[in-house]
Amino acid sequence: MKLQLYFHHECGFSRSVLNTINNLKIQDKIELKNIRENPEFEKTLIEIMGDKQVPTLIVDEKPMRESEDIKKFLIKSFL
Ligand SMILES: N[C@@H](CCC(=O)N[C@@H](CS)C(=O)NCC(=O)O)C(=O)O
């Protein structure tokens, strides 16, 4: 399963997902794409989704939004 998370640290919803990732110790299983650090990541997110809402998790090409859904999915997949 390929996982990519678009996020930025100024967003509390993103930080909440990052906390879950840290608690599960799965940082090495997810490509973390900070859109504030890398404009290319922001551009790609807009191309995929039509906007730049974070957090957005891409699971094998399929986008998932809503931090609560993303956290539930990660816990179900990795706990
Ligand atoms: N209900 C969403 C809210 C996500 C959200 O509001 N994200 C903000 C940043 S914290 C955002 O990306 N807003 C659109 C923008 O900045 O262009 C969730 O829980 O993930």
PDB file of the backbone (N, CA, C, O) and the ligand in Angstrom, with CONECT records:
HET    LIG  A 101      20
ATOM      1  N   MET A   1       0.858  -1.197   0.000  1.00  0.00           N
ATOM      2  CA  MET A   1       0.000   0.000   0.000  1.00  0.00           C
ATOM      3  C   MET A   1       0.893   1.247   0.000  1.00  0.00           C
ATOM      4  O   MET A   1       1.785   1.394   0.835  1.00  0.00           O
ATOM      5  N   LYS A   2       0.623   2.146  -0.972  1.00  0.00           N
ATOM      6  CA  LYS A   2       1.404   3.387  -1.031  1.00  0.00           C
ATOM      7  C   LYS A   2       0.624   4.514  -0.340  1.00  0.00           C
ATOM      8  O   LYS A   2      -0.534   4.775  -0.665  1.00  0.00           O
ATOM      9  N   LEU A   3       1.281   5.172   0.614  1.00  0.00           N
ATOM     10  CA  LEU A   3       0.616   6.225   1.386  1.00  0.00           C
ATOM     11  C   LEU A   3       1.392   7.529   1.278  1.00  0.00           C
ATOM     12  O   LEU A   3       2.606   7.570   1.473  1.00  0.00           O
ATOM     13  N   GLN A   4       0.658   8.598   0.960  1.00  0.00           N
ATOM     14  CA  GLN A   4       1.269   9.928   0.919  1.00  0.00           C
ATOM     15  C   GLN A   4       0.374  10.897   1.686  1.00  0.00           C
ATOM     16  O   GLN A   4      -0.834  10.949   1.457  1.00  0.00           O
ATOM     17  N   LEU A   5       0.970  11.660   2.591  1.00  0.00           N
ATOM     18  CA  LEU A   5       0.188  12.630   3.359  1.00  0.00           C
ATOM     19  C   LEU A   5       0.626  14.049   3.001  1.00  0.00           C
ATOM     20  O   LEU A   5       1.781  14.431   3.188  1.00  0.00           O
ATOM     21  N   TYR A   6      -0.331  14.815   2.481  1.00  0.00           N
ATOM     22  CA  TYR A   6      -0.121  16.247   2.262  1.00  0.00           C
ATOM     23  C   TYR A   6      -0.572  16.964   3.528  1.00  0.00           C
ATOM     24  O   TYR A   6      -1.662  16.714   4.042  1.00  0.00           O
ATOM     25  N   PHE A   7       0.276  17.855   4.022  1.00  0.00           N
ATOM     26  CA  PHE A   7      -0.018  18.502   5.304  1.00  0.00           C
ATOM     27  C   PHE A   7       0.796  19.786   5.424  1.00  0.00           C
ATOM     28  O   PHE A   7       1.666  20.064   4.599  1.00  0.00           O
ATOM     29  N   HIS A   8       0.497  20.572   6.473  1.00  0.00           N
ATOM     30  CA  HIS A   8       1.472  21.561   6.937  1.00  0.00           C
ATOM     31  C   HIS A   8       1.290  21.753   8.437  1.00  0.00           C
ATOM     32  O   HIS A   8       0.218  21.488   8.981  1.00  0.00           O
ATOM     33  N   HIS A   9       2.338  22.210   9.093  1.00  0.00           N
ATOM     34  CA  HIS A   9       2.348  22.236  10.559  1.00  0.00           C
ATOM     35  C   HIS A   9       1.463  23.314  11.154  1.00  0.00           C
ATOM     36  O   HIS A   9       1.109  23.236  12.331  1.00  0.00           O
ATOM     37  N   GLU A  10       1.090  24.337  10.356  1.00  0.00           N
ATOM     38  CA  GLU A  10       0.234  25.396  10.889  1.00  0.00           C
ATOM     39  C   GLU A  10      -1.220  24.924  11.017  1.00  0.00           C
ATOM     40  O   GLU A  10      -2.047  25.620  11.606  1.00  0.00           O
ATOM     41  N   CYS A  11      -1.523  23.775  10.481  1.00  0.00           N
ATOM     42  CA  CYS A  11      -2.888  23.231  10.500  1.00  0.00           C
ATOM     43  C   CYS A  11      -3.041  22.224  11.640  1.00  0.00           C
ATOM     44  O   CYS A  11      -2.365  21.196  11.669  1.00  0.00           O
ATOM     45  N   GLY A  12      -3.950  22.539  12.591  1.00  0.00           N
ATOM     46  CA  GLY A  12      -4.171  21.652  13.731  1.00  0.00           C
ATOM     47  C   GLY A  12      -4.664  20.272  13.309  1.00  0.00           C
ATOM     48  O   GLY A  12      -4.306  19.269  13.926  1.00  0.00           O
ATOM     49  N   PHE A  13      -5.489  20.216  12.255  1.00  0.00           N
ATOM     50  CA  PHE A  13      -5.982  18.915  11.784  1.00  0.00           C
ATOM     51  C   PHE A  13      -4.814  18.066  11.264  1.00  0.00           C
ATOM     52  O   PHE A  13      -4.772  16.853  11.472  1.00  0.00           O
ATOM     53  N   SER A  14      -3.873  18.726  10.586  1.00  0.00           N
ATOM     54  CA  SER A  14      -2.672  18.020  10.109  1.00  0.00           C
ATOM     55  C   SER A  14      -1.841  17.534  11.292  1.00  0.00           C
ATOM     56  O   SER A  14      -1.359  16.401  11.302  1.00  0.00           O
ATOM     57  N   ARG A  15      -1.679  18.404  12.287  1.00  0.00           N
ATOM     58  CA  ARG A  15      -0.858  18.027  13.452  1.00  0.00           C
ATOM     59  C   ARG A  15      -1.481  16.844  14.178  1.00  0.00           C
ATOM     60  O   ARG A  15      -0.770  15.983  14.698  1.00  0.00           O
ATOM     61  N   SER A  16      -2.795  16.803  14.213  1.00  0.00           N
ATOM     62  CA  SER A  16      -3.481  15.693  14.867  1.00  0.00           C
ATOM     63  C   SER A  16      -3.190  14.372  14.135  1.00  0.00           C
ATOM     64  O   SER A  16      -2.947  13.348  14.772  1.00  0.00           O
ATOM     65  N   VAL A  17      -3.216  14.403  12.807  1.00  0.00           N
ATOM     66  CA  VAL A  17      -2.880  13.196  12.029  1.00  0.00           C
ATOM     67  C   VAL A  17      -1.404  12.824  12.242  1.00  0.00           C
ATOM     68  O   VAL A  17      -1.064  11.648  12.376  1.00  0.00           O
ATOM     69  N   LEU A  18      -0.542  13.836  12.270  1.00  0.00           N
ATOM     70  CA  LEU A  18       0.892  13.565  12.488  1.00  0.00           C
ATOM     71  C   LEU A  18       1.121  12.934  13.865  1.00  0.00           C
ATOM     72  O   LEU A  18       1.974  12.059  14.013  1.00  0.00           O
ATOM     73  N   ASN A  19       0.362  13.377  14.868  1.00  0.00           N
ATOM     74  CA  ASN A  19       0.484  12.765  16.201  1.00  0.00           C
ATOM     75  C   ASN A  19       0.150  11.286  16.143  1.00  0.00           C
ATOM     76  O   ASN A  19       0.848  10.461  16.733  1.00  0.00           O
ATOM     77  N   THR A  20      -0.919  10.952  15.430  1.00  0.00           N
ATOM     78  CA  THR A  20      -1.304   9.541  15.287  1.00  0.00           C
ATOM     79  C   THR A  20      -0.192   8.757  14.597  1.00  0.00           C
ATOM     80  O   THR A  20       0.138   7.641  14.998  1.00  0.00           O
ATOM     81  N   ILE A  21       0.372   9.351  13.566  1.00  0.00           N
ATOM     82  CA  ILE A  21       1.477   8.690  12.832  1.00  0.00           C
ATOM     83  C   ILE A  21       2.665   8.456  13.772  1.00  0.00           C
ATOM     84  O   ILE A  21       3.285   7.392  13.749  1.00  0.00           O
ATOM     85  N   ASN A  22       2.969   9.452  14.588  1.00  0.00           N
ATOM     86  CA  ASN A  22       4.077   9.305  15.540  1.00  0.00           C
ATOM     87  C   ASN A  22       3.765   8.244  16.592  1.00  0.00           C
ATOM     88  O   ASN A  22       4.619   7.425  16.930  1.00  0.00           O
ATOM     89  N   ASN A  23       2.541   8.264  17.105  1.00  0.00           N
ATOM     90  CA  ASN A  23       2.170   7.279  18.131  1.00  0.00           C
ATOM     91  C   ASN A  23       2.235   5.860  17.583  1.00  0.00           C
ATOM     92  O   ASN A  23       2.640   4.935  18.286  1.00  0.00           O
ATOM     93  N   LEU A  24       1.837   5.692  16.332  1.00  0.00           N
ATOM     94  CA  LEU A  24       1.868   4.359  15.714  1.00  0.00           C
ATOM     95  C   LEU A  24       3.279   3.986  15.227  1.00  0.00           C
ATOM     96  O   LEU A  24       3.542   2.842  14.856  1.00  0.00           O
ATOM     97  N   LYS A  25       4.179   4.986  15.238  1.00  0.00           N
ATOM     98  CA  LYS A  25       5.568   4.802  14.764  1.00  0.00           C
ATOM     99  C   LYS A  25       5.594   4.289  13.321  1.00  0.00           C
ATOM    100  O   LYS A  25       6.267   3.307  13.009  1.00  0.00           O
ATOM    101  N   ILE A  26       4.850   4.974  12.452  1.00  0.00           N
ATOM    102  CA  ILE A  26       4.778   4.533  11.054  1.00  0.00           C
ATOM    103  C   ILE A  26       5.289   5.619  10.097  1.00  0.00           C
ATOM    104  O   ILE A  26       4.924   5.653   8.922  1.00  0.00           O
ATOM    105  N   GLN A  27       6.147   6.512  10.633  1.00  0.00           N
ATOM    106  CA  GLN A  27       6.674   7.600   9.805  1.00  0.00           C
ATOM    107  C   GLN A  27       7.343   7.072   8.541  1.00  0.00           C
ATOM    108  O   GLN A  27       7.279   7.701   7.484  1.00  0.00           O
ATOM    109  N   ASP A  28       7.987   5.907   8.660  1.00  0.00           N
ATOM    110  CA  ASP A  28       8.727   5.359   7.512  1.00  0.00           C
ATOM    111  C   ASP A  28       7.794   4.691   6.490  1.00  0.00           C
ATOM    112  O   ASP A  28       8.240   4.286   5.416  1.00  0.00           O
ATOM    113  N   LYS A  29       6.523   4.579   6.817  1.00  0.00           N
ATOM    114  CA  LYS A  29       5.574   3.921   5.900  1.00  0.00           C
ATOM    115  C   LYS A  29       4.771   4.925   5.082  1.00  0.00           C
ATOM    116  O   LYS A  29       3.985   4.546   4.214  1.00  0.00           O
ATOM    117  N   ILE A  30       4.977   6.216   5.369  1.00  0.00           N
ATOM    118  CA  ILE A  30       4.176   7.257   4.709  1.00  0.00           C
ATOM    119  C   ILE A  30       5.102   8.337   4.145  1.00  0.00           C
ATOM    120  O   ILE A  30       6.002   8.818   4.833  1.00  0.00           O
ATOM    121  N   GLU A  31       4.871   8.704   2.900  1.00  0.00           N
ATOM    122  CA  GLU A  31       5.600   9.846   2.327  1.00  0.00           C
ATOM    123  C   GLU A  31       4.946  11.105   2.870  1.00  0.00           C
ATOM    124  O   GLU A  31       3.779  11.377   2.591  1.00  0.00           O
ATOM    125  N   LEU A  32       5.709  11.878   3.654  1.00  0.00           N
ATOM    126  CA  LEU A  32       5.169  13.088   4.272  1.00  0.00           C
ATOM    127  C   LEU A  32       5.480  14.290   3.381  1.00  0.00           C
ATOM    128  O   LEU A  32       6.644  14.614   3.146  1.00  0.00           O
ATOM    129  N   LYS A  33       4.427  14.948   2.889  1.00  0.00           N
ATOM    130  CA  LYS A  33       4.594  16.028   1.915  1.00  0.00           C
ATOM    131  C   LYS A  33       4.095  17.345   2.489  1.00  0.00           C
ATOM    132  O   LYS A  33       2.908  17.667   2.426  1.00  0.00           O
ATOM    133  N   ASN A  34       5.036  18.097   3.051  1.00  0.00           N
ATOM    134  CA  ASN A  34       4.716  19.390   3.655  1.00  0.00           C
ATOM    135  C   ASN A  34       4.565  20.433   2.549  1.00  0.00           C
ATOM    136  O   ASN A  34       5.542  20.814   1.905  1.00  0.00           O
ATOM    137  N   ILE A  35       3.321  20.892   2.336  1.00  0.00           N
ATOM    138  CA  ILE A  35       3.061  21.798   1.206  1.00  0.00           C
ATOM    139  C   ILE A  35       3.595  23.208   1.460  1.00  0.00           C
ATOM    140  O   ILE A  35       3.719  24.001   0.527  1.00  0.00           O
ATOM    141  N   ARG A  36       3.910  23.524   2.718  1.00  0.00           N
ATOM    142  CA  ARG A  36       4.474  24.849   3.008  1.00  0.00           C
ATOM    143  C   ARG A  36       5.986  24.846   2.803  1.00  0.00           C
ATOM    144  O   ARG A  36       6.591  25.897   2.589  1.00  0.00           O
ATOM    145  N   GLU A  37       6.585  23.678   2.868  1.00  0.00           N
ATOM    146  CA  GLU A  37       8.039  23.579   2.665  1.00  0.00           C
ATOM    147  C   GLU A  37       8.397  23.417   1.201  1.00  0.00           C
ATOM    148  O   GLU A  37       9.450  23.870   0.751  1.00  0.00           O
ATOM    149  N   ASN A  38       7.500  22.757   0.453  1.00  0.00           N
ATOM    150  CA  ASN A  38       7.815  22.428  -0.934  1.00  0.00           C
ATOM    151  C   ASN A  38       6.654  22.830  -1.851  1.00  0.00           C
ATOM    152  O   ASN A  38       5.619  22.165  -1.863  1.00  0.00           O
ATOM    153  N   PRO A  39       6.818  23.907  -2.613  1.00  0.00           N
ATOM    154  CA  PRO A  39       5.743  24.387  -3.492  1.00  0.00           C
ATOM    155  C   PRO A  39       5.319  23.345  -4.531  1.00  0.00           C
ATOM    156  O   PRO A  39       4.192  23.375  -5.026  1.00  0.00           O
ATOM    157  N   GLU A  40       6.217  22.440  -4.850  1.00  0.00           N
ATOM    158  CA  GLU A  40       5.862  21.371  -5.810  1.00  0.00           C
ATOM    159  C   GLU A  40       4.783  20.461  -5.211  1.00  0.00           C
ATOM    160  O   GLU A  40       3.886  20.004  -5.919  1.00  0.00           O
ATOM    161  N   PHE A  41       4.877  20.205  -3.906  1.00  0.00           N
ATOM    162  CA  PHE A  41       3.871  19.373  -3.242  1.00  0.00           C
ATOM    163  C   PHE A  41       2.506  20.080  -3.277  1.00  0.00           C
ATOM    164  O   PHE A  41       1.476  19.451  -3.520  1.00  0.00           O
ATOM    165  N   GLU A  42       2.518  21.401  -3.030  1.00  0.00           N
ATOM    166  CA  GLU A  42       1.263  22.154  -3.067  1.00  0.00           C
ATOM    167  C   GLU A  42       0.660  22.110  -4.471  1.00  0.00           C
ATOM    168  O   GLU A  42      -0.548  21.941  -4.637  1.00  0.00           O
ATOM    169  N   LYS A  43       1.515  22.263  -5.469  1.00  0.00           N
ATOM    170  CA  LYS A  43       1.060  22.236  -6.870  1.00  0.00           C
ATOM    171  C   LYS A  43       0.423  20.873  -7.190  1.00  0.00           C
ATOM    172  O   LYS A  43      -0.648  20.799  -7.793  1.00  0.00           O
ATOM    173  N   THR A  44       1.099  19.813  -6.776  1.00  0.00           N
ATOM    174  CA  THR A  44       0.575  18.463  -7.042  1.00  0.00           C
ATOM    175  C   THR A  44      -0.754  18.248  -6.337  1.00  0.00           C
ATOM    176  O   THR A  44      -1.677  17.668  -6.908  1.00  0.00           O
ATOM    177  N   LEU A  45      -0.854  18.720  -5.080  1.00  0.00           N
ATOM    178  CA  LEU A  45      -2.115  18.558  -4.334  1.00  0.00           C
ATOM    179  C   LEU A  45      -3.255  19.259  -5.071  1.00  0.00           C
ATOM    180  O   LEU A  45      -4.352  18.713  -5.190  1.00  0.00           O
ATOM    181  N   ILE A  46      -2.994  20.457  -5.561  1.00  0.00           N
ATOM    182  CA  ILE A  46      -4.023  21.203  -6.296  1.00  0.00           C
ATOM    183  C   ILE A  46      -4.386  20.469  -7.594  1.00  0.00           C
ATOM    184  O   ILE A  46      -5.554  20.428  -7.978  1.00  0.00           O
ATOM    185  N   GLU A  47      -3.395  19.897  -8.259  1.00  0.00           N
ATOM    186  CA  GLU A  47      -3.670  19.134  -9.493  1.00  0.00           C
ATOM    187  C   GLU A  47      -4.573  17.935  -9.202  1.00  0.00           C
ATOM    188  O   GLU A  47      -5.496  17.637  -9.960  1.00  0.00           O
ATOM    189  N   ILE A  48      -4.290  17.253  -8.088  1.00  0.00           N
ATOM    190  CA  ILE A  48      -5.054  16.034  -7.758  1.00  0.00           C
ATOM    191  C   ILE A  48      -6.453  16.389  -7.269  1.00  0.00           C
ATOM    192  O   ILE A  48      -7.437  15.779  -7.684  1.00  0.00           O
ATOM    193  N   MET A  49      -6.534  17.390  -6.375  1.00  0.00           N
ATOM    194  CA  MET A  49      -7.788  17.618  -5.631  1.00  0.00           C
ATOM    195  C   MET A  49      -8.558  18.861  -6.083  1.00  0.00           C
ATOM    196  O   MET A  49      -9.744  18.999  -5.784  1.00  0.00           O
ATOM    197  N   GLY A  50      -7.894  19.754  -6.794  1.00  0.00           N
ATOM    198  CA  GLY A  50      -8.572  20.990  -7.194  1.00  0.00           C
ATOM    199  C   GLY A  50      -8.495  22.083  -6.142  1.00  0.00           C
ATOM    200  O   GLY A  50      -8.955  23.202  -6.369  1.00  0.00           O
ATOM    201  N   ASP A  51      -7.912  21.764  -4.987  1.00  0.00           N
ATOM    202  CA  ASP A  51      -7.692  22.777  -3.947  1.00  0.00           C
ATOM    203  C   ASP A  51      -6.524  22.303  -3.081  1.00  0.00           C
ATOM    204  O   ASP A  51      -5.909  21.274  -3.362  1.00  0.00           O
ATOM    205  N   LYS A  52      -6.227  23.064  -2.031  1.00  0.00           N
ATOM    206  CA  LYS A  52      -5.054  22.696  -1.224  1.00  0.00           C
ATOM    207  C   LYS A  52      -5.414  22.411   0.223  1.00  0.00           C
ATOM    208  O   LYS A  52      -4.678  22.761   1.146  1.00  0.00           O
ATOM    209  N   GLN A  53      -6.565  21.764   0.402  1.00  0.00           N
ATOM    210  CA  GLN A  53      -6.979  21.404   1.772  1.00  0.00           C
ATOM    211  C   GLN A  53      -6.084  20.302   2.326  1.00  0.00           C
ATOM    212  O   GLN A  53      -5.813  19.299   1.666  1.00  0.00           O
ATOM    213  N   VAL A  54      -5.638  20.520   3.552  1.00  0.00           N
ATOM    214  CA  VAL A  54      -4.865  19.511   4.269  1.00  0.00           C
ATOM    215  C   VAL A  54      -5.592  19.193   5.570  1.00  0.00           C
ATOM    216  O   VAL A  54      -6.349  20.039   6.047  1.00  0.00           O
ATOM    217  N   PRO A  55      -5.407  18.042   6.158  1.00  0.00           N
ATOM    218  CA  PRO A  55      -4.584  16.946   5.640  1.00  0.00           C
ATOM    219  C   PRO A  55      -5.319  16.175   4.540  1.00  0.00           C
ATOM    220  O   PRO A  55      -6.538  16.008   4.591  1.00  0.00           O
ATOM    221  N   THR A  56      -4.569  15.716   3.564  1.00  0.00           N
ATOM    222  CA  THR A  56      -5.088  14.816   2.534  1.00  0.00           C
ATOM    223  C   THR A  56      -4.156  13.618   2.468  1.00  0.00           C
ATOM    224  O   THR A  56      -2.952  13.755   2.251  1.00  0.00           O
ATOM    225  N   LEU A  57      -4.735  12.448   2.658  1.00  0.00           N
ATOM    226  CA  LEU A  57      -3.955  11.212   2.555  1.00  0.00           C
ATOM    227  C   LEU A  57      -4.289  10.554   1.219  1.00  0.00           C
ATOM    228  O   LEU A  57      -5.461  10.380   0.885  1.00  0.00           O
ATOM    229  N   ILE A  58      -3.266  10.191   0.463  1.00  0.00           N
ATOM    230  CA  ILE A  58      -3.476   9.461  -0.785  1.00  0.00           C
ATOM    231  C   ILE A  58      -3.101   7.998  -0.525  1.00  0.00           C
ATOM    232  O   ILE A  58      -1.963   7.673  -0.187  1.00  0.00           O
ATOM    233  N   VAL A  59      -4.097   7.139  -0.695  1.00  0.00           N
ATOM    234  CA  VAL A  59      -3.897   5.700  -0.470  1.00  0.00           C
ATOM    235  C   VAL A  59      -3.944   5.015  -1.827  1.00  0.00           C
ATOM    236  O   VAL A  59      -5.014   4.852  -2.412  1.00  0.00           O
ATOM    237  N   ASP A  60      -2.770   4.613  -2.327  1.00  0.00           N
ATOM    238  CA  ASP A  60      -2.741   3.981  -3.656  1.00  0.00           C
ATOM    239  C   ASP A  60      -3.546   4.792  -4.674  1.00  0.00           C
ATOM    240  O   ASP A  60      -4.447   4.256  -5.318  1.00  0.00           O
ATOM    241  N   GLU A  61      -3.233   6.052  -4.819  1.00  0.00           N
ATOM    242  CA  GLU A  61      -3.888   6.951  -5.800  1.00  0.00           C
ATOM    243  C   GLU A  61      -5.255   7.473  -5.332  1.00  0.00           C
ATOM    244  O   GLU A  61      -5.775   8.431  -5.904  1.00  0.00           O
ATOM    245  N   LYS A  62      -5.838   6.851  -4.297  1.00  0.00           N
ATOM    246  CA  LYS A  62      -7.190   7.268  -3.891  1.00  0.00           C
ATOM    247  C   LYS A  62      -7.104   8.265  -2.739  1.00  0.00           C
ATOM    248  O   LYS A  62      -6.529   7.958  -1.695  1.00  0.00           O
ATOM    249  N   PRO A  63      -7.675   9.462  -2.923  1.00  0.00           N
ATOM    250  CA  PRO A  63      -7.575  10.466  -1.865  1.00  0.00           C
ATOM    251  C   PRO A  63      -8.545  10.236  -0.708  1.00  0.00           C
ATOM    252  O   PRO A  63      -9.687   9.818  -0.897  1.00  0.00           O
ATOM    253  N   MET A  64      -8.055  10.520   0.483  1.00  0.00           N
ATOM    254  CA  MET A  64      -8.896  10.462   1.673  1.00  0.00           C
ATOM    255  C   MET A  64      -8.738  11.786   2.407  1.00  0.00           C
ATOM    256  O   MET A  64      -7.622  12.255   2.627  1.00  0.00           O
ATOM    257  N   ARG A  65      -9.870  12.387   2.786  1.00  0.00           N
ATOM    258  CA  ARG A  65      -9.843  13.624   3.549  1.00  0.00           C
ATOM    259  C   ARG A  65     -10.571  13.423   4.867  1.00  0.00           C
ATOM    260  O   ARG A  65     -11.085  12.341   5.151  1.00  0.00           O
ATOM    261  N   GLU A  66     -10.605  14.459   5.649  1.00  0.00           N
ATOM    262  CA  GLU A  66     -11.170  14.442   7.001  1.00  0.00           C
ATOM    263  C   GLU A  66     -10.189  13.749   7.944  1.00  0.00           C
ATOM    264  O   GLU A  66      -9.970  12.539   7.883  1.00  0.00           O
ATOM    265  N   SER A  67      -9.610  14.572   8.816  1.00  0.00           N
ATOM    266  CA  SER A  67      -8.577  14.067   9.721  1.00  0.00           C
ATOM    267  C   SER A  67      -9.068  12.885  10.553  1.00  0.00           C
ATOM    268  O   SER A  67      -8.309  11.950  10.806  1.00  0.00           O
ATOM    269  N   GLU A  68     -10.343  12.920  10.984  1.00  0.00           N
ATOM    270  CA  GLU A  68     -10.843  11.812  11.821  1.00  0.00           C
ATOM    271  C   GLU A  68     -10.872  10.507  11.015  1.00  0.00           C
ATOM    272  O   GLU A  68     -10.521   9.446  11.531  1.00  0.00           O
ATOM    273  N   ASP A  69     -11.290  10.593   9.754  1.00  0.00           N
ATOM    274  CA  ASP A  69     -11.324   9.397   8.892  1.00  0.00           C
ATOM    275  C   ASP A  69      -9.903   8.889   8.637  1.00  0.00           C
ATOM    276  O   ASP A  69      -9.654   7.684   8.645  1.00  0.00           O
ATOM    277  N   ILE A  70      -8.978   9.823   8.412  1.00  0.00           N
ATOM    278  CA  ILE A  70      -7.587   9.437   8.145  1.00  0.00           C
ATOM    279  C   ILE A  70      -7.000   8.728   9.368  1.00  0.00           C
ATOM    280  O   ILE A  70      -6.335   7.700   9.235  1.00  0.00           O
ATOM    281  N   LYS A  71      -7.249   9.284  10.563  1.00  0.00           N
ATOM    282  CA  LYS A  71      -6.703   8.665  11.785  1.00  0.00           C
ATOM    283  C   LYS A  71      -7.300   7.275  12.003  1.00  0.00           C
ATOM    284  O   LYS A  71      -6.586   6.329  12.338  1.00  0.00           O
ATOM    285  N   LYS A  72      -8.618   7.160  11.809  1.00  0.00           N
ATOM    286  CA  LYS A  72      -9.274   5.848  11.971  1.00  0.00           C
ATOM    287  C   LYS A  72      -8.683   4.841  10.999  1.00  0.00           C
ATOM    288  O   LYS A  72      -8.416   3.696  11.364  1.00  0.00           O
ATOM    289  N   PHE A  73      -8.479   5.276   9.753  1.00  0.00           N
ATOM    290  CA  PHE A  73      -7.920   4.389   8.732  1.00  0.00           C
ATOM    291  C   PHE A  73      -6.511   3.930   9.125  1.00  0.00           C
ATOM    292  O   PHE A  73      -6.179   2.753   8.981  1.00  0.00           O
ATOM    293  N   LEU A  74      -5.688   4.854   9.619  1.00  0.00           N
ATOM    294  CA  LEU A  74      -4.306   4.497   9.979  1.00  0.00           C
ATOM    295  C   LEU A  74      -4.292   3.543  11.170  1.00  0.00           C
ATOM    296  O   LEU A  74      -3.522   2.584  11.197  1.00  0.00           O
ATOM    297  N   ILE A  75      -5.147   3.813  12.151  1.00  0.00           N
ATOM    298  CA  ILE A  75      -5.197   2.935  13.332  1.00  0.00           C
ATOM    299  C   ILE A  75      -5.670   1.549  12.921  1.00  0.00           C
ATOM    300  O   ILE A  75      -5.103   0.548  13.360  1.00  0.00           O
ATOM    301  N   LYS A  76      -6.700   1.476  12.085  1.00  0.00           N
ATOM    302  CA  LYS A  76      -7.228   0.179  11.623  1.00  0.00           C
ATOM    303  C   LYS A  76      -6.148  -0.570  10.830  1.00  0.00           C
ATOM    304  O   LYS A  76      -6.043  -1.792  10.926  1.00  0.00           O
ATOM    305  N   SER A  77      -5.358   0.152  10.061  1.00  0.00           N
ATOM    306  CA  SER A  77      -4.370  -0.494   9.187  1.00  0.00           C
ATOM    307  C   SER A  77      -3.104  -0.912   9.926  1.00  0.00           C
ATOM    308  O   SER A  77      -2.464  -1.892   9.544  1.00  0.00           O
ATOM    309  N   PHE A  78      -2.731  -0.178  10.987  1.00  0.00           N
ATOM    310  CA  PHE A  78      -1.400  -0.387  11.560  1.00  0.00           C
ATOM    311  C   PHE A  78      -1.361  -0.772  13.032  1.00  0.00           C
ATOM    312  O   PHE A  78      -0.310  -1.171  13.534  1.00  0.00           O
ATOM    313  N   LEU A  79      -2.503  -0.657  13.743  1.00  0.00           N
ATOM    314  CA  LEU A  79      -2.428  -0.969  15.186  1.00  0.00           C
ATOM    315  C   LEU A  79      -2.468  -2.479  15.409  1.00  0.00           C
ATOM    316  O   LEU A  79      -2.417  -2.936  16.551  1.00  0.00           O
TER     317      LEU A  79
HETATM  318  N1  LIG A 101     -12.655  18.783   8.435  1.00  0.00           N
HETATM  319  C1  LIG A 101     -11.319  18.828   7.887  1.00  0.00           C
HETATM  320  C2  LIG A 101     -10.790  20.244   8.031  1.00  0.00           C
HETATM  321  C3  LIG A 101      -9.473  20.452   7.295  1.00  0.00           C
HETATM  322  C4  LIG A 101      -9.143  21.937   7.209  1.00  0.00           C
HETATM  323  O1  LIG A 101      -9.964  22.811   7.565  1.00  0.00           O
HETATM  324  N2  LIG A 101      -7.932  22.238   6.750  1.00  0.00           N
HETATM  325  C5  LIG A 101      -7.541  23.616   6.540  1.00  0.00           C
HETATM  326  C6  LIG A 101      -6.204  23.933   7.173  1.00  0.00           C
HETATM  327  S1  LIG A 101      -6.215  23.586   8.916  1.00  0.00           S
HETATM  328  C7  LIG A 101      -7.389  23.844   5.061  1.00  0.00           C
HETATM  329  O2  LIG A 101      -6.693  23.116   4.388  1.00  0.00           O
HETATM  330  N3  LIG A 101      -8.083  24.872   4.527  1.00  0.00           N
HETATM  331  C8  LIG A 101      -8.045  25.166   3.109  1.00  0.00           C
HETATM  332  C9  LIG A 101      -6.898  25.995   2.692  1.00  0.00           C
HETATM  333  O3  LIG A 101      -6.058  26.353   3.527  1.00  0.00           O
HETATM  334  O4  LIG A 101      -6.791  26.262   1.498  1.00  0.00           O
HETATM  335  C10 LIG A 101     -10.436  17.798   8.586  1.00  0.00           C
HETATM  336  O5  LIG A 101     -10.755  17.428   9.734  1.00  0.00           O
HETATM  337  O6  LIG A 101      -9.455  17.345   7.996  1.00  0.00           O
CONECT  318  319
CONECT  319  318  320  335
CONECT  320  319  321
CONECT  321  320  322
CONECT  322  321  323  324
CONECT  323  322
CONECT  324  322  325
CONECT  325  324  326  328
CONECT  326  325  327
CONECT  327  326
CONECT  328  325  329  330
CONECT  329  328
CONECT  330  328  331
CONECT  331  330  332
CONECT  332  331  333  334
CONECT  333  332
CONECT  334  332
CONECT  335  319  336  337
CONECT  336  335
CONECT  337  335
END
